């Protein structure tokens, strides 16, 4: 048996034995078909394999891809033109941790400008799952490595698997053929601390993070109203300030407080040209799921 080197997605349908997903295979499409962009699945991490199978609406978790997902739209000729080392990658597994404070703020971090994948994009702390690691442990480790925040079990009031997102980079075919293909697992971790208590403990890693923001419900609603791939108007709550406080991280890890316009967080993924500072499409999906947990409306009205 070949030695497992990293956690990869494995698919099972109609009780079949799990098979390693191919890089050019749409994971959402495997369960939802070519047209729909969302499915309900069951998932488990077993023997260093992330296994997805059909799930019920009662006991499953939502899996979603963007309507413009490059893997969904990839032609046979484009797929065959991918480099062999890309085709052989499989579908990687990542975990992202939505840290919710006791006063209903979420921590988002801006990826460093020097990163090859999604630079300057706002996301929750997260990264790859290591071998023999549990999903929650992976999220808490990434939180600690990226932000310096170390949570003990006594600090956590609740945890919940929110949903799965099929992430591809570049995010649109108009920006180039796929180089990375992930399933991102969004885990909500609620803590007894307020954001002000945690703010003083932030020690971000500058190679990974260039900024931090504690997003409240109003900012989150504005963010999710800016749907990537659509041109509908952004809805900013009337009581939301035009700018929000953020913590900038210098190249040597020093923190300084500044502000960013709310509209920066409402930028959409561009169809062509260089990317812009924005909240990632998958993060917007996770934020919608978070609003649902609060009993807030996920509708853009």
C-alpha positions, 0 to 999 in steps of 0.5 A: 500500500502506498504511504499516505503523504497528505490528507486528500478527498475520497468520494463514496456514492451509493455505498461504494468503497471510497475512491480518491477524487481526481484533481479535475473532478468537481466534488460538488458535481459528483453529488449534485450533478452538472447544473446545481452548485450545492449538495448535502453530504456526510463527511468523516476523517478516517485513516488520513482520508477525508471521506464524503458520501451522500447525506440527508438534509437532517444529518448532513452538512452543506457542500457548495461551489461557486457558480463560476467554479473553474473545475465545473466549467473546465473543458476536456481539452483544458483538463488534458492540457494541465501539467502532470504534476497538477493532474496528480495532486488530487483534491486537498483538504483545508480547515478554516476556523470561524472564531466567534466571541461572546459579543458576536464578533468573528475574526477575519485575517488578511492573507499576506501579499507575498503568498502565492495563493489568494494574496491580500484576501480576507479569510478566517484563520486556517490551513491544511490538515496534518496527518493523524490530526483531528479537524478541530485540532487542525483549526485551533493549531492554524489559529495559534500559528497564524494569530498567536491566539491559543484556546484551551478547552475551557475557553470554548463554549461550543463548536460546530461544523458549518459547511464545506466549500469547493475552492479552486485557484485561480477562482475563475477560468478567465484568470488561468487554468486551475492550479489548486483544488481544495475542499475547505471545512468551515468550523465555528468555534465559540469562545467565552472571551470578548473580542477586546479580550482577545485583541490584546493577545493577537500576535500574528505571523507576518509571513501569513497575515497582514491584517486582522478585523473583528467583524460584527453582524452588520459588517458580515451582512454587508459582506455577504450582500456582495455576491461574487459573479453577480452585479446586484447592489451591495446592501450596507446596514444604515447604522454601519459606519463607512469604515471599520477598525482593522489591525495592520501587521508589519513585515516584522509582526508589529501591530498598528490600528488603522481603518478600512472602508467597508466597501473594500470588504464588499469587493467582488472577485474580478473576472479578469486581471489582478485580484483585489483586496476582498473577502474570499467567495468561500468565506462569504458562504461561511459567513452566510451560514454563520448568520443562519446560526444566529437566527439572522436572515441570510437574504440580502434585504 
